[in-house]
Amino acid sequence: MDKGEGMNNSYDNSKRYLLCNSDEFKKNYEEHKAIHEKIESIEMKIVLSDSEKMDIKNLKRQKLYLKDKMEDMIYSHIRSQKGEKAEF
């Protein structure tokens, strides 16, 4: 196993751990998933109104914010497992 695989394994393990043990992470995860599905349903339309285009843009911002927040939590968990200072 190379270093990249080990990090990916730590990432996946931390994500699973947080999904099971952190209400905040689970809430963010579910909201991220719901936003993703909403974006997909809007984008399935052949023609989008200006309002729908703006909605998609705002939804993508929210989705990115949640992704960044979850990533921070995952990497903090990984650091805490390695005995490094965790930052939340």
N, C-alpha and C positions, 0 to 999 in steps of 0.2 A: 504494500500500500504506500503510495507516495504522499507527500505532505498535503497536497490538495484534497485527496480523498479523506484524509483524517479530519481536515477542517470541515469538509462537507458533512461527514458523519457527525461531528460535534454540533454543527449547525442544525442538522435534522433532529438530532436527539434533544437539543435545547428547545427547538420549536415544539416538538411533541410534549416535552415536559411542561412548557409554559401553557400550551393549550389545555392540559389536564389540571394545572395547578395555579394558574393566574387568571382571575376573573377579568382583569383589565386586558390582558393579552387576548383572551378568548373573545371579549366584546369587540376589540379592534379587528380581530381576524374575521368575525362574522360580518361586521360592518363593511370591511374591505371586500369580502366576497359578494355581499348584496350590491355594493356599488358597481363592481365588475359586471354582475349580471344585468344591472340596469343600463349600463353603458352599452353592453352587447345588444340588448333589446332595442334601444334607440337606434343604434348603428345599422340594424337590419333593414331599416326603412330605405327605400330607394332614393327618396329626396328628403332632405332635412330642412326644417325651417330655421331661420336665424335663431329663434328661441331654443330650439333643440340643439343647435350647434353650440350655443352658449352653455346650455345645461351640461353637455358632454365635457366641455372645457372645464367647468367647475367641478364636475364629478371626478374627472381625472386628477385634478389638484387634490381633492379630498382623499382619493385613493392613494396617491403618492405620499401624502402626509401620513396616512395610517401605515403604509408600508415602511416608511422611514422610522416611525415610532416602534413598530414591531421589530425591525432590524436592530434598533438600539437595545431593545429588551433582550433579544436573542444573544447579541454579542456581549452584553453585560452578564448574562447568565453563563456564557462560555468562559468569560474571564473569572467569574466567581468560582467556577468549577476547577479552574487552574490555580486558584489561590490568589488571584490578582484582585485589586480593588474593583468592585462592581459599582457602576454609576447608573442611577435611575433618576 
